[in-house]
Amino acid sequence: MTRPNHDPYPLSWYRNDLEQRFGFRGGRFTNVNAKLMFLLALVGTTLFYITLFFLPDSFFKAMCTERGVIPYPTVFFGFWTLAILAVKWSKLREQRKALAFPVLPDTIGFVISPNTVDLVLEIIRKTASDPNAYLLYRRIISTLSNLKNIGRVSDVNDILQSHAERDENALETTYTLVNGFLWAIPVLGFIGTVLGLSVAIGGFGAVLSSTTELDTISQSLQQVTAGLATAFETTLLALVIALFLYLMATALRKAEEEFLDSCAEYCNSHIVEHLRVSPFEPDEE
């Protein structure tokens, strides 16, 4: 679907979605475009190391650039995860905007029934140019579109609950790649530790077998300590990155769960409480 040139609607997914602005097909709801996330990670990693190149020597610079090859994929996976979480935050913020708009007419005692459901759907269409791109509106539209086939108000609750469960499962799948990276980053650090210890132990054995002079051993051990630095600093870098990203992912997951709860409350107060499906059960709910 192409983005409209002029969009007068209060809400527009194609106008406000960050991925659409980059010219990529946006992921559904809070899901992300994998290709764009890879490119953002590549750009972020490149800029990070270019910046390090111009900075003065420091412990952090040495840890990222002088400890073998492991820090490079570690930083890259870190930026990839960060890109996913940052874009998901942006998409969640856009999704939450739908909660601020009413879907019922300003009529006292308005009742949603098969005869008035089109009024509600029309308000939604005037609010968002692409209402099905918003999780809340998709849930409401899907439910009200079948209102004529629903016999009881409790059936509406069942449909909304079914949508809520599917949305929760869909939310969980959006973290598959993030969970994989949060597992891979510490593992990369441990691989760096094994490689560093291997170099250090191998170097120490070579020193002992080549000479018995204390001065020579002392000088050669300086090279051995470089392997120990690689061993421990690659793990330190990986664990720090993983910890930061894990906390960020946890906060985002909590925010998305709260958003789903808000959607459920919105549907209950704006839809279920105003429903009158059958004239034979006006006060059932």
C-alpha positions in Angstrom: 0.0 0.0 0.0 1.4 3.4 -0.9 1.5 6.2 1.5 -1.0 9.0 0.8 0.3 12.3 -0.3 -2.1 14.3 1.8 -3.3 12.7 5.0 -5.9 14.8 7.0 -6.6 12.1 9.5 -5.6 12.5 13.2 -4.0 9.1 13.1 -2.0 7.7 10.2 0.3 4.6 10.5 1.9 5.3 7.1 2.6 8.9 8.0 4.0 8.3 11.6 5.5 4.8 11.5 9.3 5.1 11.7 9.9 2.3 9.2 7.6 3.9 6.7 9.6 7.1 6.9 12.8 5.2 6.0 11.0 3.8 2.9 10.6 0.3 4.2 7.5 -1.8 4.7 6.6 -1.5 8.3 6.2 -4.4 10.6 2.7 -5.2 11.8 1.7 -3.4 15.0 5.0 -3.4 17.1 6.8 -5.9 15.0 9.8 -4.6 13.0 11.3 -4.9 9.5 14.3 -7.3 9.8 16.1 -5.8 6.8 15.9 -2.3 8.2 17.1 -3.4 11.6 20.1 -5.1 10.1 21.0 -2.0 8.2 20.6 0.2 11.3 22.8 -2.2 13.2 25.5 -2.0 10.5 25.4 1.7 10.3 25.5 2.0 14.1 28.4 -0.4 14.5 30.4 1.5 11.7 29.8 4.9 13.3 30.7 3.5 16.7 34.1 2.2 15.6 34.8 5.3 13.5 34.2 7.4 16.6 36.5 5.2 18.7 39.2 5.6 16.1 39.3 9.4 16.7 39.1 9.1 20.5 42.2 9.1 22.7 43.4 5.7 24.0 41.5 4.4 26.9 40.5 1.1 28.6 37.2 1.1 26.9 38.7 1.7 23.4 41.3 -1.1 24.0 38.5 -3.4 25.2 36.5 -2.9 22.0 39.4 -2.8 19.4 42.4 -4.7 20.8 40.9 -7.9 22.2 40.7 -10.1 19.1 37.7 -10.5 16.8 35.0 -11.3 19.4 34.2 -7.7 20.4 33.2 -6.8 16.8 30.3 -9.3 16.5 29.4 -8.6 20.1 29.0 -4.9 19.4 27.2 -5.6 16.1 24.6 -7.8 17.8 24.3 -5.2 20.5 23.4 -2.5 18.0 21.1 -4.9 16.2 19.1 -5.6 19.4 19.2 -1.9 20.3 17.7 -1.0 16.9 14.9 -3.5 17.3 14.0 -2.2 20.7 14.2 1.4 19.8 11.9 1.0 16.7 9.5 -1.1 18.8 9.3 1.7 21.4 8.5 4.1 18.5 5.8 1.8 17.1 4.3 1.2 20.6 4.1 5.0 21.2 2.1 5.3 17.9 -0.2 2.4 18.8 -1.0 4.0 22.2 -2.3 7.2 20.5 -5.5 5.3 19.5 -6.5 5.1 23.1 -6.9 8.8 23.3 -9.7 9.0 20.6 -13.3 8.1 21.3 -15.2 5.6 19.0 -18.7 6.5 20.1 -20.8 9.5 19.0 -21.4 12.3 21.5 -24.9 11.1 22.1 -26.2 10.6 25.6 -27.2 7.0 26.2 -25.9 5.8 22.8 -26.3 2.1 22.4 -24.3 -0.1 20.1 -26.6 -2.5 18.1 -26.6 -4.0 14.7 -28.4 -0.9 13.5 -25.9 1.6 15.0 -22.6 -0.3 14.5 -21.9 1.5 11.2 -21.8 4.8 13.1 -19.0 3.5 15.3 -17.1 2.1 12.3 -17.4 5.4 10.5 -15.9 7.3 13.5 -13.0 4.9 13.5 -12.5 5.4 9.7 -12.5 9.2 10.2 -10.0 8.9 13.0 -7.4 6.8 11.3 -6.6 6.6 7.6 -5.5 3.0 8.1 -7.5 1.7 11.1 -6.5 -1.9 10.7 -2.9 -0.9 11.3 -3.8 -0.1 14.9 -4.2 -3.0 17.2 -7.0 -1.4 19.1 -9.1 -0.5 16.1 -8.5 -3.8 14.4 -9.8 -5.6 17.5 -13.0 -3.4 17.6 -13.6 -3.5 13.8 -13.3 -7.3 13.7 -15.7 -7.7 16.6 -18.4 -5.2 15.4 -18.3 -6.3 11.8 -19.8 -9.6 13.0 -22.2 -8.1 15.4 -25.3 -9.1 13.4 -24.2 -12.8 13.8 -23.8 -12.5 17.6 -26.6 -13.7 19.7 -25.5 -12.5 23.2 -23.3 -9.8 24.7 -21.3 -12.6 26.3 -20.4 -13.7 22.8 -18.8 -10.3 22.2 -16.7 -10.8 25.4 -15.6 -14.1 24.1 -14.5 -12.6 20.8 -12.6 -9.8 22.4 -10.9 -12.2 24.8 -9.9 -14.3 21.8 -8.4 -11.3 20.1 -6.6 -10.4 23.3 -5.0 -13.9 23.6 -3.9 -13.8 19.9 -2.4 -10.3 20.4 -0.5 -11.5 23.4 0.9 -14.4 21.5 1.8 -12.2 18.6 3.6 -9.8 21.0 5.7 -12.7 22.3 6.8 -13.7 18.8 8.2 -10.1 18.2 10.9 -10.8 20.8 12.2 -14.0 19.2 15.2 -12.3 17.6 15.8 -10.2 20.7 15.9 -13.2 22.9 18.3 -14.9 20.5 20.7 -12.0 20.6 20.4 -11.7 24.4 21.5 -15.3 24.5 24.2 -15.0 21.8 26.0 -11.9 23.2 27.1 -13.5 26.5 28.0 -16.7 24.7 30.3 -14.6 22.4 31.9 -13.2 25.6 32.6 -16.6 27.0 34.0 -17.7 23.6 36.4 -14.8 23.9 37.3 -15.9 27.4 38.1 -19.4 26.2 40.2 -18.1 23.3 42.0 -15.6 25.6 42.8 -18.2 28.2 44.0 -20.6 25.5 46.4 -18.0 24.2 47.6 -17.1 27.8 48.1 -20.7 28.8 49.8 -21.6 25.6 52.1 -18.6 25.9 52.9 -19.4 29.5 53.9 -23.0 28.6 56.0 -21.8 25.7 57.9 -19.4 28.1 58.6 -22.1 30.6 59.9 -24.5 28.0 62.1 -22.1 26.2 64.2 -20.6 29.1 64.9 -20.8 32.8 66.2 -17.3 33.2 64.0 -15.2 35.5 64.5 -12.0 33.6 63.6 -13.6 30.3 60.5 -15.2 31.9 59.5 -11.9 33.4 59.7 -10.1 30.0 57.9 -13.0 28.2 55.0 -13.0 30.7 54.0 -9.5 29.5 52.8 -11.2 26.3 51.0 -13.8 28.3 49.0 -11.2 30.2 47.7 -9.8 26.9 45.9 -13.2 26.5 44.4 -12.8 30.0 43.2 -9.3 29.2 41.4 -10.7 26.1 39.9 -13.5 28.2 38.3 -11.3 30.8 37.6 -8.1 29.0 35.6 -9.7 26.1 33.3 -11.3 28.7 33.1 -8.0 30.6 32.1 -6.2 27.4 29.5 -8.8 26.4 27.9 -9.0 29.9 27.6 -5.2 30.2 26.0 -5.0 26.7 23.7 -7.9 27.5 22.6 -6.5 30.9 21.8 -3.1 29.4 19.8 -4.6 26.6 18.0 -7.1 28.9 16.8 -4.3 31.1 15.6 -2.3 28.1 13.8 -5.3 26.7 12.2 -6.0 30.1 10.9 -2.4 30.3 9.6 -2.5 26.8 7.9 -5.8 27.3 6.2 -4.4 30.4 5.0 -1.4 28.5 3.6 -3.5 25.7 1.7 -5.7 28.2 0.3 -2.6 29.9 -0.8 -1.4 26.4 -2.7 -4.7 25.8 -4.3 -4.3 29.2 -5.4 -0.8 28.3 -6.8 -2.0 25.0 -8.9 -4.6 26.9 -10.2 -1.9 29.3 -11.0 0.4 26.4 -13.0 -2.3 24.7 -14.9 -3.1 27.8 -15.8 0.5 28.7 -16.4 1.8 25.1 -17.8 -1.3 23.5 -19.1 -4.0 25.8 -20.8 -1.7 28.3 -22.8 0.0 25.4 -23.8 -3.2 23.6 -27.4 -4.2 23.1 -27.3 -7.2 20.8 -30.8 -8.4 21.2 -34.0 -6.6 22.3 -34.7 -9.6 24.5 -31.7 -9.0 26.7 -31.3 -5.2 27.2 -29.8 -5.5 30.7 -27.8 -8.7 30.5 -24.4 -7.0 30.6 
